[in-house]
Amino acid sequence: MPSRRNTMKMRASSVMPCLLLLWLTCTCVHAECPAACSCSESHRTVDCSWRGFRHLPTGLQRNIQSLNLTHNRLSDLDHHLSSFTHLRILDISYNRLLHFPASLPRALWEINISGNRLRVLHKDDTAFQWNLRVLDLSVNKLERVVFINNTLPNLKALNLSHNKFWTVPTNMPQNLEVVDLSHNTLVQILPGSLIRLHRLAQFYLHANHFTMVSEGAFEHLQGLKLITLGDNPWACEETANISHLVLWTKHTSARVLGCPCHTWHTCGEAHMSRHFGTYTLSPYVFGTEEPSHPYVQAVTTHSWTGTSLLNTWEGSRSTKNDSTSEVSDSKSTEGPITPVDESTTISTTRRTTTLRTRSVKRPNQNLSRNTSSGRSGGSLYTSVCCLLPLVAVTLRL
């Protein structure tokens, strides 16, 4: 009998360290949301916007998929995010970044780095972003972007609006479907700049300094569905230089908004008694904003989500006339163009983006409160699950 008791004690003493290890493992697996942030129930979607962060917040799970750090005071994120290998969506807009962060995760689908202080995008900055679908570099101080051939093979949408470009960037990724270069100081399109963009469907060139473009500049854009040319100082009196552009706008199958040297809104449709003009800029989806220029009389949104971007564009092709507003023949080129679908239009002004982000703070705060209450429940659940093996072993003993 004593020997049996000794055997049971020895078994118990050998099992206890294992149970302790199991307990510690269960406790460590349960991850808390960073104190100053709000998280989804699974803690994989994290909102740390408007928190005044100067550094990346601590306590982030390594398996997060979406991270919102917009409207903080971040100035350097080099190598700080490389360990988040599951990250798909990164919003670091409206911070104090001077350059594109080094060593970003290669699994990213969407990067929003608008509203910072970038002056150049180097070729190595995006060289390994094979999965990237949407890149928003708007509202910076960019004068030059450099892309390497055959990189960014999955990039569908590129936003370079509200920067300081004077010429259309060359060597842009060949699978792009949406390019926004509006609100720059563009004066020319160099020969061959657009020759690789056979899939480009939406091209935004309004609010620049164009007086003319070289002959055949758009002839390689075989998939073009929409182009905006308004609010440029076209030299209409120089017939020899502008006539080829005017002729192209009359015969292209693409919708041309802001026709140079014409009085109707939609080029190539003068034979129609009524025009259907849509000013659907790149479909960003973060929140409602106001127009940044009189030419775009629209309530617009600003965000890049690859799924909504492609779905919206696909939908616009099939319901072109049904989803657009009517514009009469008598209106001039400089008149307002009002879109009907507010979820597919954009503005990139600082003020309106601020309004947008503030509008979503209340739900985020509620989310934070909900997740904080959920944490205690999750901790209790985790504790109970971890205790069950301990109880079972004890009963057996």
Helices and strands as residue ranges (DSSP letters): H 2-29, E 38-39, E 45-47, E 66-68, E 89-91, E 110-112, E 120-121, E 134-136, E 144-145, E 157-159, E 178-180, E 202-204, E 226-228, H 239-251, E 255-257, E 275-277, E 288-289, E 300-301, H 306-318, E 325-327, G 342-344, H 350-359, H 361-396
